[in-house]
Amino acid sequence: MGDMSTPMHLNDLASAALAYDKAKVTPGLLGFVVFAALAIATWFLVKSMNKQFGRVNFTEEPEQPKD
């Protein structure tokens, strides 16, 4: 029977964290999908913003003198 009651010490956690090769850690497919979704959403927002700016019709009229 294994000793399941022994708590993990912080030194064990630190050594386990240092055991990972940082060069092999990549964002993977999920990171790419999230990045692509953000890029597509940004593209649609910019397209919509340009459409809204095109609808703006602002002509400055000269100020009327006060009588």
N, CA, C and O atoms as a GROMACS GRO file, in nm:
protein
  268
    1MET      N    1   0.085  -0.118   0.000
    1MET     CA    2   0.000   0.000   0.000
    1MET      C    3   0.089   0.124   0.000
    1MET      O    4   0.183   0.133   0.080
    2GLY      N    5   0.060   0.218  -0.089
    2GLY     CA    6   0.142   0.338  -0.100
    2GLY      C    7   0.109   0.437   0.010
    2GLY      O    8   0.001   0.434   0.069
    3ASP      N    9   0.204   0.522   0.036
    3ASP     CA   10   0.186   0.624   0.139
    3ASP      C   11   0.119   0.746   0.078
    3ASP      O   12   0.188   0.835   0.028
    4MET      N   13  -0.013   0.752   0.079
    4MET     CA   14  -0.089   0.860   0.017
    4MET      C   15  -0.105   0.980   0.109
    4MET      O   16  -0.148   1.087   0.066
    5SER      N   17  -0.069   0.962   0.237
    5SER     CA   18  -0.090   1.072   0.331
    5SER      C   19   0.028   1.169   0.335
    5SER      O   20   0.019   1.272   0.400
    6THR      N   21   0.137   1.138   0.267
    6THR     CA   22   0.254   1.226   0.269
    6THR      C   23   0.227   1.347   0.180
    6THR      O   24   0.204   1.330   0.060
    7PRO      N   25   0.231   1.466   0.235
    7PRO     CA   26   0.207   1.585   0.152
    7PRO      C   27   0.327   1.614   0.063
    7PRO      O   28   0.441   1.582   0.097
    8MET      N   29   0.300   1.676  -0.053
    8MET     CA   30   0.408   1.716  -0.141
    8MET      C   31   0.471   1.842  -0.085
    8MET      O   32   0.400   1.934  -0.044
    9HIS      N   33   0.599   1.846  -0.082
    9HIS     CA   34   0.668   1.964  -0.033
    9HIS      C   35   0.693   2.061  -0.147
    9HIS      O   36   0.693   2.021  -0.263
   10LEU      N   37   0.714   2.187  -0.114
   10LEU     CA   38   0.739   2.287  -0.217
   10LEU      C   39   0.865   2.257  -0.295
   10LEU      O   40   0.873   2.290  -0.414
   11ASN      N   41   0.964   2.196  -0.233
   11ASN     CA   42   1.086   2.161  -0.304
   11ASN      C   43   1.058   2.058  -0.413
   11ASN      O   44   1.117   2.063  -0.521
   12ASP      N   45   0.966   1.964  -0.384
   12ASP     CA   46   0.929   1.865  -0.484
   12ASP      C   47   0.860   1.932  -0.603
   12ASP      O   48   0.885   1.896  -0.718
   13LEU      N   49   0.773   2.028  -0.574
   13LEU     CA   50   0.704   2.099  -0.682
   13LEU      C   51   0.801   2.180  -0.765
   13LEU      O   52   0.789   2.184  -0.888
   14ALA      N   53   0.895   2.246  -0.700
   14ALA     CA   54   0.992   2.327  -0.772
   14ALA      C   55   1.081   2.241  -0.860
   14ALA      O   56   1.110   2.278  -0.974
   15SER      N   57   1.124   2.126  -0.810
   15SER     CA   58   1.209   2.039  -0.891
   15SER      C   59   1.130   1.979  -1.008
   15SER      O   60   1.185   1.958  -1.115
   16ALA      N   61   1.001   1.953  -0.988
   16ALA     CA   62   0.917   1.902  -1.098
   16ALA      C   63   0.897   2.009  -1.204
   16ALA      O   64   0.894   1.979  -1.323
   17ALA      N   65   0.883   2.134  -1.161
   17ALA     CA   66   0.864   2.243  -1.256
   17ALA      C   67   0.991   2.267  -1.337
   17ALA      O   68   0.983   2.300  -1.456
   18LEU      N   69   1.106   2.250  -1.275
   18LEU     CA   70   1.232   2.270  -1.345
   18LEU      C   71   1.265   2.154  -1.438
   18LEU      O   72   1.351   2.168  -1.525
   19ALA      N   73   1.199   2.040  -1.421
   19ALA     CA   74   1.227   1.923  -1.503
   19ALA      C   75   1.172   1.939  -1.645
   19ALA      O   76   1.219   1.871  -1.736
   20TYR      N   77   1.073   2.025  -1.665
   20TYR     CA   78   1.016   2.046  -1.797
   20TYR      C   79   1.115   2.120  -1.885
   20TYR      O   80   1.182   2.213  -1.839
   21ASP      N   81   1.125   2.080  -2.011
   21ASP     CA   82   1.212   2.148  -2.106
   21ASP      C   83   1.133   2.265  -2.164
   21ASP      O   84   1.034   2.244  -2.235
   22LYS      N   85   1.176   2.385  -2.135
   22LYS     CA   86   1.102   2.504  -2.178
   22LYS      C   87   1.099   2.518  -2.330
   22LYS      O   88   1.009   2.583  -2.384
   23ALA      N   89   1.194   2.458  -2.400
   23ALA     CA   90   1.196   2.466  -2.546
   23ALA      C   91   1.086   2.380  -2.608
   23ALA      O   92   1.048   2.403  -2.722
   24LYS      N   93   1.035   2.283  -2.534
   24LYS     CA   94   0.933   2.193  -2.588
   24LYS      C   95   0.791   2.238  -2.556
   24LYS      O   96   0.696   2.179  -2.606
   25VAL      N   97   0.775   2.339  -2.474
   25VAL     CA   98   0.643   2.385  -2.437
   25VAL      C   99   0.592   2.480  -2.545
   25VAL      O  100   0.654   2.583  -2.571
   26THR      N  101   0.481   2.445  -2.607
   26THR     CA  102   0.422   2.526  -2.714
   26THR      C  103   0.275   2.551  -2.683
   26THR      O  104   0.215   2.476  -2.606
   27PRO      N  105   0.217   2.654  -2.743
   27PRO     CA  106   0.075   2.680  -2.718
   27PRO      C  107  -0.016   2.574  -2.778
   27PRO      O  108  -0.127   2.555  -2.730
   28GLY      N  109   0.028   2.504  -2.879
   28GLY     CA  110  -0.050   2.394  -2.936
   28GLY      C  111  -0.168   2.441  -3.019
   28GLY      O  112  -0.178   2.558  -3.055
   29LEU      N  113  -0.254   2.347  -3.047
   29LEU     CA  114  -0.369   2.373  -3.132
   29LEU      C  115  -0.467   2.472  -3.067
   29LEU      O  116  -0.521   2.560  -3.135
   30LEU      N  117  -0.490   2.458  -2.938
   30LEU     CA  118  -0.584   2.547  -2.869
   30LEU      C  119  -0.535   2.692  -2.875
   30LEU      O  120  -0.615   2.783  -2.898
   31GLY      N  121  -0.407   2.714  -2.855
   31GLY     CA  122  -0.352   2.849  -2.864
   31GLY      C  123  -0.370   2.907  -3.003
   31GLY      O  124  -0.403   3.025  -3.018
   32PHE      N  125  -0.348   2.825  -3.106
   32PHE     CA  126  -0.366   2.872  -3.243
   32PHE      C  127  -0.512   2.906  -3.271
   32PHE      O  128  -0.540   3.009  -3.332
   33VAL      N  129  -0.603   2.822  -3.226
   33VAL     CA  130  -0.746   2.845  -3.251
   33VAL      C  131  -0.792   2.973  -3.182
   33VAL      O  132  -0.866   3.052  -3.240
   34VAL      N  133  -0.748   2.995  -3.058
   34VAL     CA  134  -0.785   3.117  -2.986
   34VAL      C  135  -0.728   3.239  -3.056
   34VAL      O  136  -0.798   3.339  -3.073
   35PHE      N  137  -0.601   3.233  -3.097
   35PHE     CA  138  -0.539   3.345  -3.167
   35PHE      C  139  -0.609   3.374  -3.299
   35PHE      O  140  -0.632   3.490  -3.332
   36ALA      N  141  -0.644   3.270  -3.374
   36ALA     CA  142  -0.713   3.288  -3.502
   36ALA      C  143  -0.852   3.348  -3.480
   36ALA      O  144  -0.894   3.434  -3.557
   37ALA      N  145  -0.922   3.303  -3.376
   37ALA     CA  146  -1.056   3.359  -3.347
   37ALA      C  147  -1.047   3.506  -3.311
   37ALA      O  148  -1.131   3.586  -3.353
   38LEU      N  149  -0.947   3.543  -3.232
   38LEU     CA  150  -0.929   3.685  -3.198
   38LEU      C  151  -0.894   3.768  -3.321
   38LEU      O  152  -0.943   3.880  -3.336
   39ALA      N  153  -0.812   3.713  -3.410
   39ALA     CA  154  -0.776   3.786  -3.532
   39ALA      C  155  -0.897   3.805  -3.622
   39ALA      O  156  -0.916   3.913  -3.678
   40ILE      N  157  -0.980   3.702  -3.637
   40ILE     CA  158  -1.100   3.713  -3.721
   40ILE      C  159  -1.199   3.811  -3.659
   40ILE      O  160  -1.259   3.891  -3.731
   41ALA      N  161  -1.217   3.806  -3.528
   41ALA     CA  162  -1.309   3.900  -3.462
   41ALA      C  163  -1.259   4.044  -3.478
   41ALA      O  164  -1.339   4.135  -3.501
   42THR      N  165  -1.128   4.064  -3.468
   42THR     CA  166  -1.072   4.198  -3.486
   42THR      C  167  -1.095   4.246  -3.629
   42THR      O  168  -1.129   4.362  -3.650
   43TRP      N  169  -1.078   4.157  -3.726
   43TRP     CA  170  -1.100   4.194  -3.866
   43TRP      C  171  -1.245   4.238  -3.888
   43TRP      O  172  -1.270   4.337  -3.956
   44PHE      N  173  -1.341   4.162  -3.831
   44PHE     CA  174  -1.482   4.199  -3.846
   44PHE      C  175  -1.512   4.332  -3.776
   44PHE      O  176  -1.589   4.412  -3.828
   45LEU      N  177  -1.453   4.355  -3.659
   45LEU     CA  178  -1.476   4.482  -3.589
   45LEU      C  179  -1.420   4.600  -3.667
   45LEU      O  180  -1.485   4.705  -3.674
   46VAL      N  181  -1.303   4.587  -3.725
   46VAL     CA  182  -1.244   4.695  -3.805
   46VAL      C  183  -1.329   4.720  -3.929
   46VAL      O  184  -1.351   4.835  -3.968
   47LYS      N  185  -1.375   4.612  -3.992
   47LYS     CA  186  -1.461   4.626  -4.110
   47LYS      C  187  -1.591   4.700  -4.074
   47LYS      O  188  -1.635   4.788  -4.149
   48SER      N  189  -1.650   4.664  -3.961
   48SER     CA  190  -1.773   4.731  -3.917
   48SER      C  191  -1.747   4.876  -3.882
   48SER      O  192  -1.828   4.964  -3.912
   49MET      N  193  -1.633   4.904  -3.817
   49MET     CA  194  -1.600   5.042  -3.780
   49MET      C  195  -1.584   5.128  -3.904
   49MET      O  196  -1.632   5.241  -3.908
   50ASN      N  197  -1.516   5.076  -4.007
   50ASN     CA  198  -1.499   5.152  -4.130
   50ASN      C  199  -1.633   5.178  -4.197
   50ASN      O  200  -1.653   5.284  -4.256
   51LYS      N  201  -1.724   5.082  -4.190
   51LYS     CA  202  -1.857   5.100  -4.247
   51LYS      C  203  -1.933   5.211  -4.172
   51LYS      O  204  -2.000   5.294  -4.233
   52GLN      N  205  -1.921   5.211  -4.038
   52GLN     CA  206  -1.989   5.314  -3.959
   52GLN      C  207  -1.930   5.452  -3.985
   52GLN      O  208  -2.003   5.550  -3.993
   53PHE      N  209  -1.797   5.460  -3.999
   53PHE     CA  210  -1.735   5.589  -4.030
   53PHE      C  211  -1.778   5.640  -4.166
   53PHE      O  212  -1.789   5.760  -4.188
   54GLY      N  213  -1.802   5.548  -4.258
   54GLY     CA  214  -1.849   5.588  -4.391
   54GLY      C  215  -1.988   5.649  -4.387
   54GLY      O  216  -2.022   5.730  -4.474
   55ARG      N  217  -2.068   5.613  -4.290
   55ARG     CA  218  -2.205   5.666  -4.278
   55ARG      C  219  -2.209   5.804  -4.215
   55ARG      O  220  -2.311   5.874  -4.223
   56VAL      N  221  -2.101   5.844  -4.153
   56VAL     CA  222  -2.100   5.973  -4.085
   56VAL      C  223  -2.100   6.083  -4.190
   56VAL      O  224  -2.016   6.085  -4.280
   57ASN      N  225  -2.194   6.174  -4.177
   57ASN     CA  226  -2.204   6.288  -4.269
   57ASN      C  227  -2.197   6.414  -4.184
   57ASN      O  228  -2.297   6.459  -4.129
   58PHE      N  229  -2.078   6.469  -4.173
   58PHE     CA  230  -2.058   6.585  -4.087
   58PHE      C  231  -2.011   6.701  -4.172
   58PHE      O  232  -1.902   6.698  -4.230
   59THR      N  233  -2.094   6.803  -4.179
   59THR     CA  234  -2.053   6.926  -4.247
   59THR      C  235  -2.062   7.036  -4.144
   59THR      O  236  -2.168   7.059  -4.085
   60GLU      N  237  -1.953   7.104  -4.124
   60GLU     CA  238  -1.950   7.211  -4.025
   60GLU      C  239  -2.009   7.338  -4.087
   60GLU      O  240  -1.966   7.384  -4.193
   61GLU      N  241  -2.108   7.391  -4.019
   61GLU     CA  242  -2.171   7.513  -4.068
   61GLU      C  243  -2.111   7.632  -3.993
   61GLU      O  244  -2.074   7.621  -3.876
   62PRO      N  245  -2.101   7.745  -4.062
   62PRO     CA  246  -2.047   7.862  -3.993
   62PRO      C  247  -2.139   7.905  -3.879
   62PRO      O  248  -2.261   7.892  -3.887
   63GLU      N  249  -2.078   7.956  -3.774
   63GLU     CA  250  -2.153   7.998  -3.657
   63GLU      C  251  -2.235   8.123  -3.691
   63GLU      O  252  -2.186   8.217  -3.754
   64GLN      N  253  -2.362   8.122  -3.648
   64GLN     CA  254  -2.450   8.235  -3.673
   64GLN      C  255  -2.414   8.349  -3.580
   64GLN      O  256  -2.397   8.327  -3.460
   65PRO      N  257  -2.401   8.470  -3.631
   65PRO     CA  258  -2.373   8.584  -3.541
   65PRO      C  259  -2.494   8.612  -3.452
   65PRO      O  260  -2.608   8.600  -3.495
   66LYS      N  261  -2.466   8.650  -3.328
   66LYS     CA  262  -2.575   8.682  -3.234
   66LYS      C  263  -2.622   8.824  -3.258
   66LYS      O  264  -2.542   8.917  -3.275
   67ASP      N  265  -2.752   8.839  -3.260
   67ASP     CA  266  -2.811   8.974  -3.281
   67ASP      C  267  -2.814   9.054  -3.157
   67ASP      O  268  -2.860   9.168  -3.158
   0.00000   0.00000   0.00000
